[in-house]
């Protein structure tokens, strides 16, 4: 984290204002402005102080999962709507992440896997039910959601049955969409197209989750305990002091090993495992004459 770029946001109103300033002029911003689903996600995100930051070492920080410890990495993409989706994904992670004291590894693993499944389902699939106009403005290549939200292949005409289900019962339909995604991740090899880039991504991404748990198995309690403390201090009323103490902790030499990256060892190790996922995914995309989307400056 570049210290001079950290945007520390203690108050709920400041969090809403800053996030609003990040959105491009599109469906996600309008949902926030008009009090829609995105606004409700930001309400949950603002339950405790947050901060945004520019990376000091882009490559290892891009995949470091800073939302877990309260921060959102500032980023950019050629298509600003994809940047919006990236921010929404990271914010959703932070907004829905619970924290426990004295958490054992098995419980931490269950919490993390559920949080990842929900955040990914929300920004990869459910958001297109909520904001149907978003799909045709975002990705040029096919995405996993297309196979049932746009079965005709026409991305301007979403399946009305799914949209109706979404309007009538969002929580239950969200669960159905999440398990549509899980069905592919958990399928046996003979049940899926192993050359389909989106399926390759989903199935290998699950492996990355398991690797992430292994990497954090020794120090995850440090984050859990500190985030519980941040929540408690925030609820006591002094959100500004709580955030200042949290940022001091994150920037301490104990966590950074004298660098600008909190938990640097975990960041470097996970990046190596993620690079293998990118390699396999790129090969699958190339075989289908498709090009993966990358953020500007991503290592």
ABEGO torsion letter per residue (X at the ends): XBAAABBBBABAAAAAAAAAAABBBBAAAAAAAAGBAAAAAAAAAAABBBBBBBBABAAAAAAAGAAAAGBBBBBBBABAAAAAAAAAAAAAAAAABBBBBGBBAAAAAAAAAAAAAAAAAAAAAAAAAABAAAAAABBABBBAAAAAABAAGBAABBBAAAAAAAAABAAAAAAAAAAAAAAAAABBAAABBAABAAAAAAAAAAAAAAAAAAAAAAAAAAAAAAAAAAAAAAAAGBAAAAAAAAAAAAABAAAAGGBABBGAAAAAAAAAAAAAAAAAAAAAAAAAGBBBBBBBGBX
